[in-house]
Amino acid sequence: MKIKKILPYDSFIMRTPLSRQEVAKRLKTHTEERRAFRLTPVHSEAFEGEVDESSFSINRIAHFNKSIYPVVEGAIESTMHSTAIKIKIYPNLFSILFATVWFGFIIVFIVWNLISQPLRNIPQLILPLFMAIAAGVMINWSFWPETKIMKSKFIEILSAKIHSDTECLSCGKPLPIDTDKCPSCGWTYTA
């Protein structure tokens, strides 16, 4: 049984039969330069940011200045039979600053109440705890649906598949989850 991730951070590896140069070319085709504000409507490009042949840092373009879109950083690496794209998705700077300030005020309020009169102020801690839970829900509520959209766009653009991050040390092909024996070459971690 999987436990839903609580922290807004995701990392995974995608594999594609495309070359490293073709992966970079396709990402560049769907990526515009990053802009602070967009006053004109968005065209067909899906992302904004920087892409080169070995790495990228992009996020989805909003039709309005939506500040909740996560940042996607990736490394493009050639392997023996495919190209691996190692991807990390995390909240953007605005979301991180918002969470830091929000949780900072809550922590200061809780500590101040506990220090001033510890036993009398315990009922006053209900509101800050509710605010902390609300902030966590808001951040995750905006992060995980966007992450799902980003994954589907990468699969579509790069003709890629998401794999576990475990590779066979003999042939380099991905190992299925929950196994220690490579189905391709028979190599195993166990003696």
RAFENWO-V735546 format. One line per field, one symbol per residue. phi: phi as a letter, one per 30 degrees, with the letter a starting at -180 (. if undefined). psi: psi as a letter, one per 40 degrees, with the letter a starting at -180 (. if undefined). burial: # if it has 9 or more other ideal C-beta (glycine too) atoms within 8 Angstrom, else .. A space follows every 10 residues. Layout:
phi=???
psi=???
burial=???
This chain:
phi=.dcedcddab baccbbdddd dddddddddc bcddbdbccc ddcddcbbkb bbdbaabbbd dcdbddccdd cccbccbdcd cacccccbbb dddddddedd dedddddddd ddddddbedd cddddddddd dddddddddd dddddddddd eddddddchc bdbddccddc cidddddibb bdddcidbdd d
psi=hihhhdhghi iihiiieiid ddddddddde hiihidihei ihaehdiiah haeeiihiii hieigheehi hhiihhhhad eahhhhhhhi iidddddddd dddddddddd ddddddgddd eddeeddddd dddddddddd dddddddddd dddddddefi ihiiehihed eeiihiifie hhedeeiidi .
burial=.......#.. .#####.#.# .###.##..# #......#.. ....#####. #....##### ##.....### ####.##.#. ..######## ##..##..#. .##..#..## ..##...... #...#..##. ##..##..## .###.##.## #.###.##.# ..#....#.. #.###..... ##....#... .
